[in-house]
Amino acid sequence: MKQHLTEQATLFVSVIKWSCYATLVGILVGIGTTVFLRTLSWSTTQVTHLPHNYLLLPVIILISSALVKWLAPDAAGHGTEKVIEAVHKRMGKIPVAVIPVKLVATVITLAGGGSAGKEGPAAQIGAGLASACADLLRVEDIDRRKLVICGISAGFATVFGTPVAGAIFGVEVLVLGQMFYDVLFPCFVAGIVSYHVALYLGGVYAHEVMPQIPVFSGWSLFEIIMLGVWCGLAALLLIEVMKLGEKLFGKLAWHWSFKALLGGVLLIAIGKFISPNYLGLGLDTLSKGMHGEVISGGALFWKSIATSITLGSGGSGGVVTPIFFVGTAAGNLFAQLFSPQYLAAYSAIGMVALLAGAANTPIAASVMAIELFGSGIAPYAALACMVSYLIAGYRSIYPSQILGSQKSSSLLAPTGKAMNEIGKVTLKTREKSVVGLVGKLKKRVK
């Protein structure tokens, strides 16, 4: 009896402790993310009214790159990736300088027309605030790590207005195939608190219920599976294009400033000769897809290229908003070809399915679909998300993500390694199971 009382008392104290810690992180991240979003909105409004504002991109990328290079090298690239790396390699230790530098560099990049997202900076700002909070509280390294994961969840929840999906994303994105259940509760608290702090400060989020979703049938089930396959392939395209951009800019034996200028010139060429719709956040295109309007067939390709150039040349920002753009375009194109009556629904499903495949977060993506588009879309979104996740294979938009479990027993990869290391290892198929199956089929035929 005494042992049971001790156990329950310890767990109760733990709940109280992490409720307090996570609430504090949620408040800080809610305020910090709201400041970031307000600053981004104001600066974008000031610049977008200028004719051909994207012509400033070479200077914009140069300034962004210089800020990161000189003031906070840890703020380079897309923020979520750097936070994952900090969690796995430094127990969540993040320099405080990352917070203002990432905020300013990202605002400059996006306001000037750079193709990137706002979730990575929000996650990095949130994680940075959580790390600073851990310093003030003087907690142990293991608790610092938990607080930083809470910061990721809170940042993601506040940017998109999805507190539950944000909480799950923070614990699902770190290790492919495994979730840190010991930090799930504080992540929920941090995400919910951060979201409501943002609402209290005037944050506005667009949540839409899909007007028309597929009627369940054998054919609709098959079609959703094929949509998941298509989104998984589109996720692979985005991942490989991002890798290629980083590799090509890395190989250039130029000073970093010339690389930034080159990136800006290439983005101007896309805006001038292809379409300016592929620059910036691309929220207008997302809105078109969600309202059932047709999106250009080449949108998913050109947005991938523009994002790769922006981040590869030194621009600052995240990748989830471009993922949403590419996913929406992929779902929209699929609907144009097979079910035009479901343009809006397939655009919405494509958006979350591509997140599931590119980030290896099928659960968070499925929950996000419910929070953004209503419960009616849940079974279709969940199915497409799982298929996309499987089709994307052992690749990730976040190279520091750790492989925790196999996606298929017939296709093996070394667990415990970062995703960027798995690419250098030859995957092994379980040939015996395949040969055995063929043998059995031959015997039955005879």
JONOR-V671406 format. One record per backbone hydrogen bond with DSSP energy under -0.5 kcal/mol. NH is the residue of the N-H (numbers start at 1). CO is the residue of the C=O. If there is no record, write none. Layout:
nh: {NH,NH}
co: {CO,CO}
This chain:
nh: {5,6,7,8,9,10,11,12,13,14,15,16,17,18,19,20,21,22,23,24,25,26,27,28,29,30,31,32,33,34,35,36,37,38,39,40,41,42,43,44,45,46,47,48,49,50,53,55,56,57,59,60,61,62,63,64,65,66,67,68,69,70,71,72,72,75,76,81,82,83,84,85,86,87,88,89,90,92,93,98,99,100,101,102,103,104,105,106,107,108,109,110,111,112,113,114,116,117,122,123,124,125,126,127,128,129,130,131,132,133,134,135,136,137,138,139,144,145,146,147,148,149,150,151,152,153,154,155,156,157,158,159,160,161,162,166,167,168,169,170,171,171,172,173,175,176,178,180,181,183,184,185,187,188,189,190,191,192,193,194,195,196,197,198,199,200,201,202,203,207,208,210,210,221,222,223,224,225,226,227,228,229,230,231,232,233,234,235,236,237,238,239,240,241,242,243,244,245,246,247,248,249,250,251,252,254,258,259,260,261,262,263,264,265,266,267,268,269,270,271,272,273,274,274,275,278,279,280,286,287,288,289,290,291,292,293,299,302,303,304,305,306,307,308,309,310,311,312,313,314,315,317,318,323,324,325,326,327,328,329,330,331,332,333,334,335,336,337,338,339,342,343,346,347,348,349,350,351,352,353,354,355,356,357,358,359,360,361,365,366,367,368,369,370,371,372,373,374,377,378,381,382,383,384,385,386,387,388,389,390,391,392,393,395,397,399,401,402,403,404,404,405,408,411,412,416,417,419,420,421,422,423,424,425,428,430,431,433,434,435,436,437,438,439,440,441,442,443,444,445,446}
co: {1,2,3,4,5,6,7,8,9,10,11,12,13,14,15,16,17,18,19,20,21,22,23,24,25,26,27,28,29,30,31,32,33,34,35,36,37,38,39,40,41,42,43,44,45,47,50,52,53,54,56,56,57,58,59,60,61,62,63,64,65,66,67,67,68,72,73,78,78,79,80,81,82,83,84,85,86,86,90,95,96,96,97,98,99,100,101,102,103,104,105,106,107,108,110,109,114,318,118,119,120,121,122,123,124,125,126,127,128,129,130,131,132,133,134,134,140,141,142,143,144,145,146,147,148,149,150,151,152,153,154,155,156,157,157,162,163,164,165,166,167,168,168,169,178,402,175,171,179,180,181,181,183,184,185,186,187,188,189,190,191,192,193,194,195,196,197,199,198,205,372,208,373,217,218,219,220,221,222,223,224,225,226,227,228,229,230,231,232,233,234,235,236,237,238,239,240,241,242,243,244,245,246,247,248,252,255,255,256,257,258,259,260,261,262,263,264,265,266,267,268,269,269,270,270,275,276,113,282,283,284,285,286,287,289,288,296,298,299,300,301,302,303,304,305,306,307,308,309,311,310,77,117,319,320,321,322,323,324,325,326,327,328,329,330,331,332,333,334,335,339,340,342,343,344,345,346,347,348,349,350,351,352,353,354,355,356,356,361,362,363,364,365,366,367,368,369,370,374,375,377,378,379,380,381,382,383,384,385,386,387,388,390,393,358,397,398,174,417,176,402,176,411,408,428,403,414,401,399,418,418,419,421,422,412,410,429,430,430,431,432,433,434,435,436,437,438,439,440,441,442}
